[in-house]
Amino acid sequence: MVTAYVLINTKPGAEEKVYSDLASMANVEEIYTLFGEYDIIVKVEAKDYPVLENFIVSKIRNIGGIVDTKTLMVIKL
């Protein structure tokens, strides 16, 4: 399993819709709304990096109301 955290900025007022859309996605493990520079943080897991990359690019980034994302890939030391 591979893990990433995705920091998300939404359009003003779109936080609830984006949160709801994320909550219905299979690879999403945790979701939190934030105060500060980002509006939402999502923990995403997948079986390997290509699946994770595809999920983030084709699913998360295509949710209406998302303005910008920043993905933090988790590595094991």
PyMOL commands that place a pseudoatom at each C-alpha (Angstrom):
pseudoatom trace, name=CA, resn=MET, resi=1, chain=A, elem=C, hetatm=0, pos=[0.000, 0.000, 0.000]
pseudoatom trace, name=CA, resn=VAL, resi=2, chain=A, elem=C, hetatm=0, pos=[1.124, 3.546, -0.738]
pseudoatom trace, name=CA, resn=THR, resi=3, chain=A, elem=C, hetatm=0, pos=[-0.161, 6.683, 0.940]
pseudoatom trace, name=CA, resn=ALA, resi=4, chain=A, elem=C, hetatm=0, pos=[-0.405, 10.374, 0.104]
pseudoatom trace, name=CA, resn=TYR, resi=5, chain=A, elem=C, hetatm=0, pos=[-1.880, 13.428, 1.730]
pseudoatom trace, name=CA, resn=VAL, resi=6, chain=A, elem=C, hetatm=0, pos=[-3.584, 15.869, -0.617]
pseudoatom trace, name=CA, resn=LEU, resi=7, chain=A, elem=C, hetatm=0, pos=[-3.956, 19.488, 0.460]
pseudoatom trace, name=CA, resn=ILE, resi=8, chain=A, elem=C, hetatm=0, pos=[-6.888, 21.136, -1.311]
pseudoatom trace, name=CA, resn=ASN, resi=9, chain=A, elem=C, hetatm=0, pos=[-7.995, 24.711, -1.916]
pseudoatom trace, name=CA, resn=THR, resi=10, chain=A, elem=C, hetatm=0, pos=[-11.635, 25.156, -2.905]
pseudoatom trace, name=CA, resn=LYS, resi=11, chain=A, elem=C, hetatm=0, pos=[-13.733, 27.966, -4.290]
pseudoatom trace, name=CA, resn=PRO, resi=12, chain=A, elem=C, hetatm=0, pos=[-15.389, 29.934, -1.487]
pseudoatom trace, name=CA, resn=GLY, resi=13, chain=A, elem=C, hetatm=0, pos=[-18.454, 28.042, -0.286]
pseudoatom trace, name=CA, resn=ALA, resi=14, chain=A, elem=C, hetatm=0, pos=[-17.549, 24.793, -2.095]
pseudoatom trace, name=CA, resn=GLU, resi=15, chain=A, elem=C, hetatm=0, pos=[-15.977, 23.061, 0.917]
pseudoatom trace, name=CA, resn=GLU, resi=16, chain=A, elem=C, hetatm=0, pos=[-19.038, 20.974, 1.844]
pseudoatom trace, name=CA, resn=LYS, resi=17, chain=A, elem=C, hetatm=0, pos=[-19.617, 19.730, -1.727]
pseudoatom trace, name=CA, resn=VAL, resi=18, chain=A, elem=C, hetatm=0, pos=[-15.947, 18.834, -2.195]
pseudoatom trace, name=CA, resn=TYR, resi=19, chain=A, elem=C, hetatm=0, pos=[-15.895, 17.092, 1.200]
pseudoatom trace, name=CA, resn=SER, resi=20, chain=A, elem=C, hetatm=0, pos=[-19.008, 15.094, 0.265]
pseudoatom trace, name=CA, resn=ASP, resi=21, chain=A, elem=C, hetatm=0, pos=[-17.601, 14.098, -3.134]
pseudoatom trace, name=CA, resn=LEU, resi=22, chain=A, elem=C, hetatm=0, pos=[-14.325, 12.967, -1.530]
pseudoatom trace, name=CA, resn=ALA, resi=23, chain=A, elem=C, hetatm=0, pos=[-16.150, 10.961, 1.142]
pseudoatom trace, name=CA, resn=SER, resi=24, chain=A, elem=C, hetatm=0, pos=[-17.776, 8.793, -1.536]
pseudoatom trace, name=CA, resn=MET, resi=25, chain=A, elem=C, hetatm=0, pos=[-14.450, 7.767, -3.124]
pseudoatom trace, name=CA, resn=ALA, resi=26, chain=A, elem=C, hetatm=0, pos=[-13.004, 4.322, -2.378]
pseudoatom trace, name=CA, resn=ASN, resi=27, chain=A, elem=C, hetatm=0, pos=[-9.315, 5.288, -1.991]
pseudoatom trace, name=CA, resn=VAL, resi=28, chain=A, elem=C, hetatm=0, pos=[-10.016, 8.109, 0.470]
pseudoatom trace, name=CA, resn=GLU, resi=29, chain=A, elem=C, hetatm=0, pos=[-9.149, 7.046, 4.030]
pseudoatom trace, name=CA, resn=GLU, resi=30, chain=A, elem=C, hetatm=0, pos=[-9.540, 10.303, 5.987]
pseudoatom trace, name=CA, resn=ILE, resi=31, chain=A, elem=C, hetatm=0, pos=[-10.793, 13.845, 5.291]
pseudoatom trace, name=CA, resn=TYR, resi=32, chain=A, elem=C, hetatm=0, pos=[-10.475, 16.960, 7.441]
pseudoatom trace, name=CA, resn=THR, resi=33, chain=A, elem=C, hetatm=0, pos=[-11.485, 20.567, 6.880]
pseudoatom trace, name=CA, resn=LEU, resi=34, chain=A, elem=C, hetatm=0, pos=[-8.842, 23.113, 7.834]
pseudoatom trace, name=CA, resn=PHE, resi=35, chain=A, elem=C, hetatm=0, pos=[-8.342, 26.743, 8.764]
pseudoatom trace, name=CA, resn=GLY, resi=36, chain=A, elem=C, hetatm=0, pos=[-5.377, 28.440, 7.143]
pseudoatom trace, name=CA, resn=GLU, resi=37, chain=A, elem=C, hetatm=0, pos=[-3.690, 28.166, 3.780]
pseudoatom trace, name=CA, resn=TYR, resi=38, chain=A, elem=C, hetatm=0, pos=[-5.646, 25.054, 2.704]
pseudoatom trace, name=CA, resn=ASP, resi=39, chain=A, elem=C, hetatm=0, pos=[-9.339, 24.199, 3.053]
pseudoatom trace, name=CA, resn=ILE, resi=40, chain=A, elem=C, hetatm=0, pos=[-9.235, 20.380, 3.138]
pseudoatom trace, name=CA, resn=ILE, resi=41, chain=A, elem=C, hetatm=0, pos=[-6.660, 17.638, 3.707]
pseudoatom trace, name=CA, resn=VAL, resi=42, chain=A, elem=C, hetatm=0, pos=[-7.283, 14.100, 2.445]
pseudoatom trace, name=CA, resn=LYS, resi=43, chain=A, elem=C, hetatm=0, pos=[-5.419, 10.889, 3.231]
pseudoatom trace, name=CA, resn=VAL, resi=44, chain=A, elem=C, hetatm=0, pos=[-5.427, 8.641, 0.163]
pseudoatom trace, name=CA, resn=GLU, resi=45, chain=A, elem=C, hetatm=0, pos=[-4.231, 5.032, -0.119]
pseudoatom trace, name=CA, resn=ALA, resi=46, chain=A, elem=C, hetatm=0, pos=[-3.762, 2.793, -3.149]
pseudoatom trace, name=CA, resn=LYS, resi=47, chain=A, elem=C, hetatm=0, pos=[-2.071, -0.502, -4.009]
pseudoatom trace, name=CA, resn=ASP, resi=48, chain=A, elem=C, hetatm=0, pos=[0.842, 1.176, -5.845]
pseudoatom trace, name=CA, resn=TYR, resi=49, chain=A, elem=C, hetatm=0, pos=[2.115, 4.550, -7.048]
pseudoatom trace, name=CA, resn=PRO, resi=50, chain=A, elem=C, hetatm=0, pos=[0.625, 4.395, -10.582]
pseudoatom trace, name=CA, resn=VAL, resi=51, chain=A, elem=C, hetatm=0, pos=[-2.852, 3.711, -9.148]
pseudoatom trace, name=CA, resn=LEU, resi=52, chain=A, elem=C, hetatm=0, pos=[-2.392, 6.491, -6.591]
pseudoatom trace, name=CA, resn=GLU, resi=53, chain=A, elem=C, hetatm=0, pos=[-1.222, 8.947, -9.239]
pseudoatom trace, name=CA, resn=ASN, resi=54, chain=A, elem=C, hetatm=0, pos=[-4.136, 8.088, -11.526]
pseudoatom trace, name=CA, resn=PHE, resi=55, chain=A, elem=C, hetatm=0, pos=[-6.636, 8.455, -8.672]
pseudoatom trace, name=CA, resn=ILE, resi=56, chain=A, elem=C, hetatm=0, pos=[-5.340, 11.889, -7.695]
pseudoatom trace, name=CA, resn=VAL, resi=57, chain=A, elem=C, hetatm=0, pos=[-5.097, 13.213, -11.246]
pseudoatom trace, name=CA, resn=SER, resi=58, chain=A, elem=C, hetatm=0, pos=[-8.278, 11.753, -12.729]
pseudoatom trace, name=CA, resn=LYS, resi=59, chain=A, elem=C, hetatm=0, pos=[-10.593, 11.696, -9.694]
pseudoatom trace, name=CA, resn=ILE, resi=60, chain=A, elem=C, hetatm=0, pos=[-9.638, 14.260, -7.067]
pseudoatom trace, name=CA, resn=ARG, resi=61, chain=A, elem=C, hetatm=0, pos=[-8.466, 17.038, -9.380]
pseudoatom trace, name=CA, resn=ASN, resi=62, chain=A, elem=C, hetatm=0, pos=[-11.666, 16.735, -11.435]
pseudoatom trace, name=CA, resn=ILE, resi=63, chain=A, elem=C, hetatm=0, pos=[-14.021, 17.442, -8.539]
pseudoatom trace, name=CA, resn=GLY, resi=64, chain=A, elem=C, hetatm=0, pos=[-15.959, 20.641, -9.190]
pseudoatom trace, name=CA, resn=GLY, resi=65, chain=A, elem=C, hetatm=0, pos=[-15.076, 23.419, -6.764]
pseudoatom trace, name=CA, resn=ILE, resi=66, chain=A, elem=C, hetatm=0, pos=[-11.406, 22.491, -6.346]
pseudoatom trace, name=CA, resn=VAL, resi=67, chain=A, elem=C, hetatm=0, pos=[-9.083, 25.347, -7.256]
pseudoatom trace, name=CA, resn=ASP, resi=68, chain=A, elem=C, hetatm=0, pos=[-5.693, 23.853, -6.419]
pseudoatom trace, name=CA, resn=THR, resi=69, chain=A, elem=C, hetatm=0, pos=[-4.075, 20.768, -4.881]
pseudoatom trace, name=CA, resn=LYS, resi=70, chain=A, elem=C, hetatm=0, pos=[-0.717, 19.913, -3.358]
pseudoatom trace, name=CA, resn=THR, resi=71, chain=A, elem=C, hetatm=0, pos=[0.167, 16.251, -2.981]
pseudoatom trace, name=CA, resn=LEU, resi=72, chain=A, elem=C, hetatm=0, pos=[2.547, 14.968, -0.311]
pseudoatom trace, name=CA, resn=MET, resi=73, chain=A, elem=C, hetatm=0, pos=[3.682, 11.401, -1.028]
pseudoatom trace, name=CA, resn=VAL, resi=74, chain=A, elem=C, hetatm=0, pos=[4.516, 9.268, 2.005]
pseudoatom trace, name=CA, resn=ILE, resi=75, chain=A, elem=C, hetatm=0, pos=[7.756, 7.259, 1.941]
pseudoatom trace, name=CA, resn=LYS, resi=76, chain=A, elem=C, hetatm=0, pos=[9.078, 4.649, 4.342]
pseudoatom trace, name=CA, resn=LEU, resi=77, chain=A, elem=C, hetatm=0, pos=[12.516, 5.188, 5.829]
for i in range(1, 77): cmd.bond("trace and resi %d" % i, "trace and resi %d" % (i + 1))
show_as sticks, trace
zoom trace
